[in-house]
Amino acid sequence: MERTISFTLNGKAAHVKADDERMLLWVLRSDLGLTGTKFGCGEALCGACTVIVGNDAVRSCATPLKAVAGKRVITIEGIGQHGLHAIQQAFLEHCAFQCGYCTPGMILSAYALLLKTPHPTREQIARHMEDNLCRCGSHVRILDAIEEAARAAKAGA
Amino acid sequence: MAESAIVPGEMKRRDFFGAAGAGLFVFFGADLAEGQEPGRLPGRQSGPTDFNAYLKIGADGRVTCFAGKVELGQGAMTELAGALAEELDVALDTVDAVMGDTDLCPYDMGTFGSMCTPLLWPAVRRAGAEARAVLVQMASERLQVPASQLQVQAGIIRESGKPSNAVTYGQLVEGKRIERHLADVPVKAAGFKVIGTSLRRKDGPDKVTGKAQYAGDLLLPGMLHAAILRPPAHGATLKSADTSAAEKLSGVRVVKDGGMIAVLDERPDIAVAALGKIKAEWENAPAGPDDKTIFDHIQKTAPQPRVVGQSGDLAEGERLAASVIEETYLNSYVAHAPIETHSATAQIEDGKVTVWASSQAPFQVQRAVAAALGVPAEKVRIISRYVGGGFGGKTEADQGVEAARLAKITGKPVQVVYSRQEEFFYDRFRPAAVMKIRAGVAGGKIVLWENQVFGAGDREANPFYDIPHKRVTSAGGWMGGNPAGMNPFAVGAWRAPSVNSNTFARESHIDTLAMKAGIDPLEFRLNNLTNERVRRVLETAAKRFGWKAGHAPSGRGAGMACGMYSNACNATMVEVVVNRGTGAVEVKRVVMALDEGLVVNPDGMRQQAEGCVIMGLGYSLAEEVRFRNGEVLDTNFDSYRIPRFSWVPKIEIVLVENPEMPALGGGEPPIIAMGAALANAIFDAVGVRVVQLPMTPERVKAAVAKA
């Protein structure tokens, strides 16, 4: 059904008039021009399209627009708006990317983890990240980076 | 944690490129030597002689590096910018890189075969060295000081002892092209500031903030997204298509052109939904092989074998052998499965066609687009700035041609982004392969080696062991030229083409021979090997791993393999735990010693090796494309499993210093020995030999049950 859906996007009010059954991924990318959120598989199997809704990491390719009405949505463009976020900084330090295509989804998945579990063990991190796929094989560095970001947050707290 | 170490070696860094005279013009010859399919070679286009092709210095002193190769994630952008920073004596932060743009960059045939480091990198260095020498000469004239009394630091040329008498690169060049040239300027031989240090990636800030723009991220005014009707199977033909329901949708446009039926809309998901409204009837593909019958099929349909290695006399080898062992090894089709699917955005303005394409070979795409549109190549510009993984699978870019055709027809910019299903369907898979080996040992020495390779291709089929009587043949391969129907779909280069299959077979068989001879596999390899570099990586890896001499199966689950590719060599040692009940293999630890010649960027090299270990787990243990009668049954990541966080072992990469050897490509060689090292470790753990990749739980379980 075409209607106006209102939600908070990266800290600002957003009002989108669209078929509310359309998936958030495409609304973000083509209607709102936020292309940092990537298409990878279209079936919630790879995690490239991960964004934050409320406090959760969700797969935007399988999240209809109507599901975010009144919610807080954060995309990769929304974190680190005033200087890099600790997770982004740690990804840089550890060179936790190669092609970079899965990276926004990885960072937002990690963001959701640290929201709920600020001091995760390495096993908790690996378990949380399990369904975010990286084909270049940066896994070890991604785990290192998330561990470091958690430590940095702890030190800063 | 990945741990790394550098084994100290002689630190005398000499520059081989300058000494050997290799450089700007070797692209074509080097590719032929690699066995590139002749039919797909472009017309001869030599590399530029003018250093201006590779670099530009702005009025502000910022340097731009131009390279026709593509940043696929392997770090080429950083490495090439580093080459200029080194030779020009400027900070890496002040060097930008423009890559994969056919209008701005010098011709390049494609980013494959691990050639960035051995071929382009030295060319860029030489360009930087010549430019620096020219700038010093210009400064000498401007400052009225002999060149010998000038010093260069951070792009500023100063008089020694009188630093106020100075001029910057930016002031000398004023953003113009440098017209002066000097012959035979040597590159730096010592005193490196950049080479040999771990560099912070230049693409990092774009990638962690989501600003990195891939081919499907362009948003042009009026742009349409296309969804294209695809057959259900390779070989299926369209009988009829009723597009009337799609055409009725508001805003949706249907285009039929030369066999292509496309649905376009301003929003990609709407285009895909509209495509679903087309009622298409297909004539089934003719019956063909499936993933179980393919191995017989390949042997029956393969072309005449070529001899790729021969010495001595096989009959004499048979006579000498105390025991002869024969085995047939199999390898499956695997997909490249980059997370970014093939994507392109095309725009035509005033007769100029611009296509942003995820491609490893923009100059090849340029020719393909020009041919499809019937325009000269100079009217086509391809831009491949960031590509979301390639691994050999983005050499062709049919989606770029489709986008350009649709842009021409609609008069609007058009974007084509493959769905995951299209990505699997149109992938040019690594070919399935059969390797038959018959080999004999006597007194701890290999005396006989007869190897018939079908389907894999011939790279590294000829063993580097010292074998007096051998014959190696190869029939068909990844690079085309196979008889029609040998492979039921297109095949192509997959990270280290041919070599994963050939190394798996050879190194599995070496372990079996060692067991037969009653000798520890490390000792057996060293007994039969005079290649000093391979010996050194084996010994280095064994030391780091803590290899314990013994006879397999020891129950420990330790395995090794070694290999060479593109002149780089590695020894890989792994530790596994095998669940006899389920057949599941858990990899605990991987130690890899690598000889990559002069290591330009140690952290970059380690990262490539880590990536190879993880991707190697995929093709060794899980990845296999299932198909039947032309239909590709794996269409997404639910059934086609690629490595995940829980699979990742402890990885230890040891870079063996070998600065006497030129820098070698690092994106492919570290992956080649994973299959055999794991097969040998599984044997060591449970005493069964798995001869088919991937070694899935089902196959391991079946092998255990059979034993």
HADDOCK unambig.tbl for C-alpha pairs under 7 A between the chains (distance, minus, plus):
assign (segid A and resid 26 and name CA) (segid B and resid 269 and name CA) 6.49 0.50 0.50
assign (segid A and resid 30 and name CA) (segid B and resid 267 and name CA) 6.19 0.50 0.50
assign (segid A and resid 35 and name CA) (segid B and resid 217 and name CA) 5.61 0.50 0.50
assign (segid A and resid 36 and name CA) (segid B and resid 210 and name CA) 4.16 0.50 0.50
assign (segid A and resid 36 and name CA) (segid B and resid 211 and name CA) 6.33 0.50 0.50
assign (segid A and resid 40 and name CA) (segid B and resid 339 and name CA) 5.39 0.50 0.50
assign (segid A and resid 40 and name CA) (segid B and resid 340 and name CA) 5.85 0.50 0.50
assign (segid A and resid 40 and name CA) (segid B and resid 341 and name CA) 6.79 0.50 0.50
assign (segid A and resid 40 and name CA) (segid B and resid 420 and name CA) 6.96 0.50 0.50
assign (segid A and resid 41 and name CA) (segid B and resid 419 and name CA) 6.91 0.50 0.50
assign (segid A and resid 41 and name CA) (segid B and resid 420 and name CA) 5.07 0.50 0.50
assign (segid A and resid 41 and name CA) (segid B and resid 636 and name CA) 6.80 0.50 0.50
assign (segid A and resid 45 and name CA) (segid B and resid 637 and name CA) 6.11 0.50 0.50
assign (segid A and resid 45 and name CA) (segid B and resid 638 and name CA) 6.67 0.50 0.50
assign (segid A and resid 76 and name CA) (segid B and resid 209 and name CA) 6.17 0.50 0.50
assign (segid A and resid 76 and name CA) (segid B and resid 210 and name CA) 5.86 0.50 0.50
assign (segid A and resid 77 and name CA) (segid B and resid 209 and name CA) 6.45 0.50 0.50
assign (segid A and resid 77 and name CA) (segid B and resid 210 and name CA) 6.37 0.50 0.50
assign (segid A and resid 88 and name CA) (segid B and resid 208 and name CA) 5.57 0.50 0.50
assign (segid A and resid 92 and name CA) (segid B and resid 204 and name CA) 5.92 0.50 0.50
assign (segid A and resid 98 and name CA) (segid B and resid 73 and name CA) 4.04 0.50 0.50
assign (segid A and resid 98 and name CA) (segid B and resid 74 and name CA) 6.09 0.50 0.50
assign (segid A and resid 99 and name CA) (segid B and resid 72 and name CA) 5.47 0.50 0.50
assign (segid A and resid 99 and name CA) (segid B and resid 73 and name CA) 3.44 0.50 0.50
assign (segid A and resid 99 and name CA) (segid B and resid 387 and name CA) 6.56 0.50 0.50
assign (segid A and resid 99 and name CA) (segid B and resid 388 and name CA) 4.96 0.50 0.50
assign (segid A and resid 99 and name CA) (segid B and resid 389 and name CA) 5.46 0.50 0.50
assign (segid A and resid 100 and name CA) (segid B and resid 73 and name CA) 6.84 0.50 0.50
assign (segid A and resid 100 and name CA) (segid B and resid 207 and name CA) 5.28 0.50 0.50
assign (segid A and resid 100 and name CA) (segid B and resid 388 and name CA) 6.56 0.50 0.50
assign (segid A and resid 101 and name CA) (segid B and resid 339 and name CA) 6.71 0.50 0.50
assign (segid A and resid 101 and name CA) (segid B and resid 340 and name CA) 6.44 0.50 0.50
assign (segid A and resid 101 and name CA) (segid B and resid 388 and name CA) 5.07 0.50 0.50
assign (segid A and resid 102 and name CA) (segid B and resid 339 and name CA) 6.86 0.50 0.50
assign (segid A and resid 103 and name CA) (segid B and resid 207 and name CA) 6.79 0.50 0.50
assign (segid A and resid 103 and name CA) (segid B and resid 208 and name CA) 6.37 0.50 0.50
assign (segid A and resid 104 and name CA) (segid B and resid 208 and name CA) 6.44 0.50 0.50
assign (segid A and resid 104 and name CA) (segid B and resid 210 and name CA) 6.02 0.50 0.50
assign (segid A and resid 126 and name CA) (segid B and resid 645 and name CA) 5.63 0.50 0.50
assign (segid A and resid 126 and name CA) (segid B and resid 646 and name CA) 6.43 0.50 0.50
assign (segid A and resid 129 and name CA) (segid B and resid 645 and name CA) 6.82 0.50 0.50
assign (segid A and resid 130 and name CA) (segid B and resid 644 and name CA) 5.89 0.50 0.50
assign (segid A and resid 130 and name CA) (segid B and resid 645 and name CA) 5.20 0.50 0.50
assign (segid A and resid 130 and name CA) (segid B and resid 646 and name CA) 6.48 0.50 0.50
assign (segid A and resid 133 and name CA) (segid B and resid 644 and name CA) 6.34 0.50 0.50
assign (segid A and resid 135 and name CA) (segid B and resid 338 and name CA) 6.00 0.50 0.50
assign (segid A and resid 135 and name CA) (segid B and resid 339 and name CA) 6.47 0.50 0.50
assign (segid A and resid 136 and name CA) (segid B and resid 389 and name CA) 6.94 0.50 0.50
assign (segid A and resid 136 and name CA) (segid B and resid 611 and name CA) 5.52 0.50 0.50
assign (segid A and resid 137 and name CA) (segid B and resid 610 and name CA) 6.63 0.50 0.50
assign (segid A and resid 137 and name CA) (segid B and resid 611 and name CA) 3.96 0.50 0.50
assign (segid A and resid 137 and name CA) (segid B and resid 614 and name CA) 5.34 0.50 0.50
assign (segid A and resid 137 and name CA) (segid B and resid 615 and name CA) 6.27 0.50 0.50
assign (segid A and resid 138 and name CA) (segid B and resid 611 and name CA) 6.07 0.50 0.50
assign (segid A and resid 139 and name CA) (segid B and resid 645 and name CA) 6.07 0.50 0.50
assign (segid A and resid 140 and name CA) (segid B and resid 1 and name CA) 6.33 0.50 0.50
assign (segid A and resid 140 and name CA) (segid B and resid 2 and name CA) 6.48 0.50 0.50
